[in-house]
Amino acid sequence: MAVKRVKPPLKDPSGKGIIRRKVKPIVKKSQTGPIFDRLTVVWVQGNGVPFNTTGFFARAFSNGRLVQTASFDRFGVVRFNNIRTLTNRTFVLRVFNAFGVQFRVRVIPAGVETFAIIG
């Protein structure tokens, strides 16, 4: 036979008042820096679904000079390991397919850590 557990009363045994439980406040840590430490670009459709970008690659230029070339994964994401975030300068991003045909050109402003190419 199961025994029913009895909860202790919230009243003070002397009958003077209610025993209050102390609840520790939840302290949220505020984000002080960027979440991504390298520039990350996502290529998505208009509805937010990423393209299958197998074989695509992107080139980042700054002041007309090539900074880095990086390949997309199949989920529409490319990560530039040589470009730290938050970016401190403007970049021109050129996206190519596996055959070298240029698909998109976008300008990434200074002060970002991620960028989305829509469409």
C-alpha positions as CSV (number, residue, x, y, z in Angstrom):
1,M,0.0,0.0,0.0
2,A,1.4,3.4,-1.0
3,V,1.9,6.0,1.7
4,K,0.7,9.5,0.9
5,R,3.4,12.2,1.5
6,V,2.3,15.1,3.5
7,K,3.5,18.6,2.7
8,P,4.7,20.7,5.6
9,P,2.5,23.7,6.5
10,L,3.5,27.1,5.3
11,K,2.5,28.6,8.6
12,D,4.9,29.1,11.5
13,P,4.4,26.4,14.2
14,S,4.0,29.2,16.7
15,G,1.1,30.6,14.7
16,K,2.8,34.0,14.2
17,G,2.8,34.2,10.4
18,I,3.6,32.5,7.1
19,I,7.1,31.1,6.4
20,R,8.4,32.8,3.3
21,R,10.7,30.9,1.0
22,K,13.7,32.9,-0.4
23,V,14.0,32.6,-4.1
24,K,17.4,33.4,-5.7
25,P,17.0,35.8,-8.6
26,I,18.1,34.4,-11.9
27,V,21.1,36.4,-13.1
28,K,21.4,36.6,-16.9
29,K,24.9,37.0,-18.3
30,S,24.9,39.8,-20.8
31,Q,26.6,39.2,-24.1
32,T,29.6,41.6,-24.4
33,G,31.1,40.5,-27.7
34,P,30.2,38.9,-30.9
35,I,28.8,35.3,-30.9
36,F,30.7,34.4,-34.1
37,D,34.4,35.2,-34.1
38,R,34.8,34.9,-37.9
39,L,32.7,36.4,-40.7
40,T,29.9,34.0,-41.6
41,V,27.6,34.4,-44.7
42,V,24.4,32.5,-45.2
43,W,22.7,32.3,-48.6
44,V,19.0,31.8,-48.3
45,Q,15.8,31.8,-50.4
46,G,13.2,34.5,-49.9
47,N,11.3,32.3,-47.4
48,G,14.5,31.7,-45.3
49,V,15.3,28.2,-46.5
50,P,19.0,27.9,-47.3
51,F,20.1,27.0,-50.8
52,N,22.0,23.8,-51.6
53,T,25.3,25.4,-52.3
54,T,27.5,22.4,-52.9
55,G,30.4,23.5,-55.1
56,F,29.8,27.2,-54.7
57,F,32.5,29.5,-53.3
58,A,32.8,33.2,-52.4
59,R,35.5,35.8,-52.6
60,A,35.7,38.7,-50.1
61,F,37.4,41.9,-51.4
62,S,38.3,45.0,-49.5
63,N,39.5,48.1,-51.3
64,G,39.7,46.2,-54.5
65,R,42.1,43.6,-53.1
66,L,41.2,39.9,-52.5
67,V,41.1,39.1,-48.8
68,Q,40.0,35.5,-48.9
69,T,38.3,32.8,-51.0
70,A,36.1,30.3,-49.1
71,S,33.8,27.4,-50.1
72,F,30.2,27.1,-49.2
73,D,29.0,24.0,-47.4
74,R,25.9,22.3,-48.7
75,F,23.7,24.2,-46.3
76,G,24.3,27.6,-47.7
77,V,27.0,28.7,-45.2
78,V,30.5,30.1,-45.9
79,R,32.9,31.0,-43.2
80,F,35.8,33.4,-43.8
81,N,38.5,32.3,-41.3
82,N,40.8,35.3,-42.0
83,I,38.1,37.9,-41.4
84,R,37.5,38.6,-37.7
85,T,34.3,40.0,-36.4
86,L,33.0,42.6,-35.7
87,T,34.3,43.7,-39.1
88,N,36.0,47.0,-39.1
89,R,35.8,47.7,-42.9
90,T,33.5,47.2,-45.8
91,F,33.8,44.0,-47.9
92,V,32.5,43.2,-51.4
93,L,31.4,39.6,-51.6
94,R,31.3,37.8,-54.9
95,V,29.6,34.4,-55.1
96,F,30.5,31.9,-57.8
97,N,29.3,28.4,-58.8
98,A,31.7,25.4,-59.3
99,F,32.3,26.5,-62.9
100,G,33.3,30.0,-62.0
101,V,30.1,31.7,-63.1
102,Q,29.4,34.7,-60.9
103,F,25.9,34.6,-59.3
104,R,25.8,37.4,-56.8
105,V,27.7,40.5,-55.7
106,R,26.9,42.0,-52.3
107,V,28.4,44.7,-50.1
108,I,29.0,43.7,-46.5
109,P,29.1,46.9,-44.3
110,A,31.6,47.4,-41.5
111,G,30.5,46.3,-38.0
112,V,28.9,42.9,-38.7
113,E,29.6,39.4,-37.7
114,T,27.1,37.6,-40.0
115,F,25.5,38.4,-43.3
116,A,22.6,36.9,-45.3
117,I,22.3,36.8,-49.0
118,I,18.6,36.6,-49.8
119,G,17.6,35.2,-53.2
